[in-house]
Amino acid sequence: MYAPVSRPAADLTERLDPRRWIVLTILSGSLLLIAMDTTILNVAFPSLVADLQPGSVEQLWIIDVYALALSGLLVTAGGLGDRWGRKRLLLVGFGIFAFASLLAVFATEAWHVIGARALLGVGGAAIMPSTLSILRDVFTDARERAFAYAVWAAVLGGGMALGPIIGGLLVQDHGWQSAFLLNIPIAALVIGFGLWFLPESRSARSGKWDWWGVGQSIVGMLALAGGIKQLGKSGVDDPMPWILLAVAAVALTVFVRRQLRLEVPLLQVRLFANRSFSLAATAIFLGMVGMGAVLFLVTQWFQYAQGYTPLQAGLRLLPAPLGLIVTSMTTPALMQRFPIRHVMGVGLVAMAAGLALPWVVQRFAEVGYPAFAVALAVLGLGVGVATTVASVTLMAAAPTDDVGGAAAIEETCYELGAAMGVAILGSLATVLYTANLPSFDLTGQAADKVRDSVGEAAHVADEIGGPAGKALLDTVSHAYSTAVTPAFLVAAGLALAAAAMVWAWIPRDLRPTENAH
């Protein structure tokens, strides 16, 4: 519980780290690189496939292995940073990141890229929780800390938006290797300035390293992330995602029970006993479910149904991250003036409005880019408010000794929320797309491809060509547009449910932007 209290200005000034704004700049650059790397491959991938000619299974691994490695190691990395040192882990993570990028640049086989992408995920897992943990340690004033977290959220959104744009500009002139080459000088700069300016911090608690817990968390998180991704690719009829999710449930249950018994656990799962912490994590997770689903489905709509290039599609997605950046930077001021539960709740309602808008428009007219642009902007505004408040609340609720674990939980909510949005809502859109297709004069493999996905249908239309191909593309475009809006509506319902929980259960006097005695 946080009460609105004040501290003498002189006392606060004595405790302020004079390097804190330099630290924020360094960590923002760190996060920008990681955020861009999550999306930059989208535009480099076609060039990579044409050059290395990986098989279909290898292509899936190239795409998925980064997120799998990142998700699987976040919990372990958060605990390691608390014990070993957060600055040390961050710099080691960037060393791994630079080395992996160099391997990718000189890759001549698909498995070289798969290995490099896996190492990039390992480096990213070391970097991401460390950034938040160091911010929490350096920014001792709660108001300044809220602003630092807002910058963190804005950079995350901006990096994801810049990835396809910068990647498109680089790849078209310098090949797919340039998407990885970009990482190396930035990583070198962060390591150099980090050695000089970043302070070291770690948990005051000591204890035996929990190797059994490490194994259980890695198995559980890998199975969970893999099951969610597989569910999005193969649908509910394939037994494999359900097997993976069952393995995840068993491994994570054993992990949680073990952590509750340990005096110095790898992850302090009792953090979830704090209602504000749990609700903040839920808000981040549901926010990313909606954002992940929309960015995935709308990108497909742009490229396949509307015929845009990946770079053109990336530019048309900008209203969402721009809205997120604007509200992330203004949210700390709102948190000073209004109760936290109101600010977070309004952000979630704005998210729901942005998600529901295309469905509402479709009741009256064909959904075109203007409707999607407005929806993306409103969604970005809502996500910026909700996730910034949630990040500040979640990290403020964590004790100093457990900030690494809390940061890992927050990052996991971001990663798994986006993956869940693609898997569940993407699958729903696919089912509705197939149901909305009218009868057409195609048989055999071509008909199966058209029913399978809008991407396959676009390829079939290109092969047919002429008026018949254009007519088929118009048909599948309409079917897909009709299918995605109900999926967005489901995501809007989740956001409204989260808003209701926040308004009902977040304490009225919660003030994470006020300094405690």
N, C-alpha and C positions, 0 to 999 in steps of 0.2 A: 504494500500500500504506500502511496506517495501523497504526502500532504503538501499543500502549497506554502512553503516556508521560504525565508530569505536568509542569506548569509552576509556578513559584513564584506564590503567590497575589498578591503585590504587583505582579509583572510583568503578570499578567493584568488586575488592577484598573486599571492605568494605561491599558490599551488598550481598556477597555470604554466604549462610547458611552453617556453618561448619558441620551440621548433614546431609547434602543433600545426601551423598552416603549411609549412614546408612538407611535413609528414602527410598531411591531407593531399597535397599536390602529387607526391610520389605514389601514394596508394591509389589515387584516382587514375593515374597513368597505368598502374598495375591492373586495375579492374577494367579499364578501357580495352586493354589488350586481350584479356580473357573473354570479355563480352563480345568483342569483334570476332574472336576465333570460333565462337559458337555458331555464327551465321555466315562467315566469309566463305566456307566451303560450298555453300549453296550455289554460288556463281562460278567457283573454280571447278566444280565436280564434272560438268560436261567435257571441259578441256582435258581434265585428268583421265577420264574414261577413254577419250579418243586416243590419248598418248599411250597409256599403260594397258588398255584393253582388259580390265579385270572382269572376271565372271560375275554372274548375278549375286552369288553368295559373297564374294569378295567385296562387291560394291556395298552390300548391306553392312559388312563389317567396317568398311572405311567410314561409313556414315555414323554407325552406332557405337563404335568402340570408345570414342572419346567420352560420350555421355555416360557409358557404362562404367568406365574406369573412374571418372569423376564422382559419380553417385556412390560407387562402392567404397571409396576411400575417404569421403568427407568426414564421417564420424571418427575414424582412426586419426585422420590429420588434425581434427580439432583437439582430440585428447593429447596427441603428440606435441602440438604447439603449446598447450597449457603446461606440459612437463619439461619439454626440451628447450623451449624458447620460441616465441612467436616470430620475432625478427629472423632468427636463424632458419626456421622452417620456411618462411616466405622467400628468403634469398636462395635456399636450396631448391625450392619449387621453381623459381625463375631460372636457375641453372639447368634443371631438368627440362624446362620449357624451351630454352634456347637450344639445348642439345637435340631435343626431339625435332624441333623445327629444321635444324641443319640436316638431320637424317632424311626428313621429308623432301628437302630441296634436292638432294642427290639420289632420291629413290629411282630405281630402274625397274622395279617389280611391284606388283600390287601389295604383296605382303610386307614390303618395306614401308609403305604408307600406313598400313594397318598397325604395324609396330610403332611407328612414329606417332600416330594418332593416340594409341594407348598411352604412350609416355607423356604426350601432351595432357591427357586426362589426369595422370598421376601428378604432374606439375600443377595443373589447375586446382586439384584437390588440396595441395599444400598451400597454394596462394590464397584461395577465396576466403576460408575462415580466418586466416591470419590478418587479412585487411581489416575486417570488422573488429577483431580482438585488439589489434593495435590502436585503432580509433578509440575504442572504449577506454583503453589505458591512458592514451595521450590527452584526450579531451575530458578533463575532470569537471568542467562546468557543464551542467545538464543542458542549458540552452545552446551552448556552442556544440555540444555533442549531437543534439538533435539536428542542427544545421549540417554537421559533418555527415551524419547518416543520410540526410536529404541529398547531399552532393553524391554520396555513394549510390543511392538509388537512381539519380539522374544520369550518372555516368554509365550505370548498367544498362539503362534503357537506350541511351545515346549510342553506346557501343554496339548493341544488337542491331540498331538501325543503320549505323555506319558500315557494318560488316559487308552486306551485299553491295553497297554503293562503292566503297573503296576497293573491294574485291573485284567488282566489275571493271572499274577503271584500270586496275593493275593487270588483270588476267587478259583483257583484250589486247594489250600491248606487249606484255612480258611473259605470258603463259601461266599455267596453274602454280608453278613453283614460287612465283612472286607472292602468293597468298601466305605461304609459310615463311618466305625470306623476310617479310615485313616484321615478324616477331623478334628476330635476332637483335637488331640494333636497339629496339625498345627495351628488350629484356636486359641488355648490357647496361643501358642507362639506368634502369631501375636498380640493378645490382650495385652499380657504382655509387649512385646517390643514396641508396638504402644503407650501404655500409657506413656512410658518413653521417647521415641524419637520423635514421630510424633508431628509437630506443629499444632495448631488449626488455621483455617482460615475460613472466611465467607464473604459474600457480604457486602459492606458498606451501601447498600440501605436497607431500611426497609419499610414494608407495611403490610397490612392485608393479612393473608393467604387465598389463593383463593380456597375455598372448592369446588365451582362449577367447576372451572377449573380442579381440581384433579379428580372429578367424570367424567367429559367429557373426559379427557385424558385416564383414566383407561378403561372406556367403549370402547373408540375408538381404543386404542392399543390392548386390549384383543380381540376385534372383528376382527381387522386387522390380528393379529398373528393367531388367530383361523381360520379365513377364508382362509388364505394362507395354513396352515397345512391341513385343511379339503379338500382343492382343490387338494393337492398332494395325499391324500388318496383315495378320491372318484371320482375325475375327474370332467370334465366340465359338465357332465350331471346331477349331483346332485345339486338341488337348494340351499341346506344349505350353502355351501361356498359363493355363490353369495349374499344370504341374509345377512350373516355376513359381507361381504365386503361392502354392501350397508349401514349397520349400522355404520361401521367404517367410511365411507365417510361422513355421516351426522354428527356423533359425533365429528370427527376431524375438519370438516369445522366449526362447531359451536365453538369448542375449539380455533381454530386459530383466528376467528373473535373476540372472547372475549379477547384473549391475546393482540391483536392489540389495543384494547380500554383501557386496564389497564395501569396505570402509572408504577406500579411495577408488571409485569406479572409473572406467574409461570414459563413460558418458553419464552425467548426473541426470538420470531419467526422472528423478523427483522434481525436476524443473517443471514438468507437466502438471504437477499438483498445484502450481500457481495458476489461478484461473486466467489472469491477464496474459501470462505467457502462452498458455494453450490457445486462447482466442486469437492472439496476435499471429501465432503460427498457422492457425486455421484460415485467417484472413489472407495471409500471404499465399498459402496453398491454393485456395479457391480463386484468388485473383489470377494466379498463373495458369490455372485450369482454363479460365476464360481467355486470357491473353494468348496462351499457347495454341489453343484450338483455333482462334480467329486468325492469327498470323499464318498458321499452316493452311487452313481452308481458303482464306482469301488469296494467299499467294498462288495456290493451285488455280483458283478462279481467274486471277489475272493472267497467268501464263497459258493455261490450256483453254479456258472458255473465252478469253479476250485476246489471246495471241500475243501478249507482251513478252519481251525478253526478260531474263532474270533481273537485269539492271533496271529496266523500266518498272518491273513489278516492285523492286525494292524502293524505288523513288515514290511509288504510289502508296506504299505502306507508311510513309513518313508521318502522316497525321497522328498515328498512335504513339510512337516514341517521342514526337515533339510535344504532344499533350502531356505525356508522362514527365518529361523534363521540366516543363513549365510548372506543373503542380507540385512536383517533388521539391522544387526550390522555394515555393511559396507556402508549403504546408507547415513548416516550423512556426511561422507567424500565426497561422490559424490555431495551432496547438497551444499557443500562449493565451489566446483570447477565449477559446471555447473548450468545453469538456472533451476529453479524448474520445469517449464513446460516440459523441455526436460527429466529430470530424471523421473518424474512421467509418462510422455508419453511413454518412453522406457520401463518402468516397465509394463505398460498396454499392450504394444505390445508383450513383452515376455510372459505375461499371455496368450494372444491370440495364440501365437505360441505353447505353451504347450497344450492348449485346442484343437487346430486343428491337432496336430501331429498324434493322433490315427486314425483320419479320413483319413489323407494323407497316412499313412502306409497301411490302409485297402484297398486302391485303388490297391495295388500291392501284398499284402500277408495277411495271417491270422494274426490278432492282438494277440500277446502274452504278457506275463509279461514284457519282455525287452522294448517293445514299450511303455507300460503303465508306467514303471519305469522312462524312459527318460522324458515322458510327465509330470509326476508328479513332477520331479525335476525342469524342466523348468517352470512349473506353479508356484511352490513354490518360485523360484527365482524372478519371475515377481511380484507375490503377495507381497513378502517381500519388494521389492522396492516401488511399487505403494502405498501400505497401510501405510508404514512408512512415506513417503513424505506427503501423504494425512493427516495423523494424526498430523504431525508437522504443516502443513499449516492450518488445521481446528482449532486447539487449539490456534495457534498464532493469528488467525483472530478474536478470541472472546475476548471481554473486560474482565478485571479481575473480575468484578462483575457477569459475566454470564458464568464463566468457568464450573460450575456444569451443566447448561443446555446444553452447547456445548459438554461436555463429554457424557451426556445422549443421545444426538443426534448421536454422533459417535458410542456409544454402540448399539443404535437402528439400525443403518446401518449395523453393524456386524450381529446382531441377525436376523433381517428381511431379509437381503441379503441372508444369508445361508438358511433360511426357504423358500424364494422365489425360490432359485436354486433347492431345493429338489422338491418343488411343481410344478413349471412350467416345468423345464427340466426333472424332474423325470416322470411327466405325459407324456411328449413327447416321452421319451424312452419307456414307457409302450405301447403307441399306436404303435410305430414302431416295438417293439418286437412282438406284436400280428400280425401285418401285415407281418412280416418276417417269421412267422411260416409256415412250409410246412404242407401238409396233413399228418395225422398219424392215426394209427389204435386204436383210443381211442374214447369212446362215453360217454355220460352222465356226471356225476359229475367230473370224472377224466379229461375229455377233457376240461371242464370249468375251472378247477384248472390250467391246463397247460397254457391255454390262458390268465388266470388272471394275473399271474406274474411268474417270473423266480424262486422265492422262493417256490411258490406252486408247480411249475413244478418239482423242485428238490425233494420235498417230495414225489410226485407221482412216480418219477423214483426210489427213495429208496424203496417204497412199492412194485413196480414191481420186482426190483432186476434182477440179471443175465444179460445176453447179451442184452435183450430187454430194461431193465432199463438203461443200459449204453448207448445204442443207442439213447434213448429218451433224456438223459442228454446231449449227444453230440449235438443233434439237437437243443435243447433249448439254449445251451451255444453259439452255432454259431448265432442263431437268436438274442440273447441278445447282443453279441459282435457287431453285425451289427447294432443294434438299438442305442447303447449308443454313438457311435462316431458322428452321426449327431446332437445329443443333445449337445455334447461338441462343435461342430462347431457353433451352435447358440450362446453358451456362448462366444466363441471366437469373434463372430461378435459384441456382446455387449461390450466386452473389447476394440475392435478397435474403436467403436463409442465413448467410453469414452476417449480414447487416442486422437481422433480427436478434441473433445470438449476441452480437456486440452490444446492441442497445439494452438487451435484457440483463446481461451478466457482467459487463465491464463495470467495475466500481465507479460510482459517480464522482468520487474525490480523487481518482487516479491522476497523478500529475508527473509523468516521467520527465518533463522538461524543467522541473523545479529541483533545486539542490537540497538534498537531505541534510539534516544536522549531523 
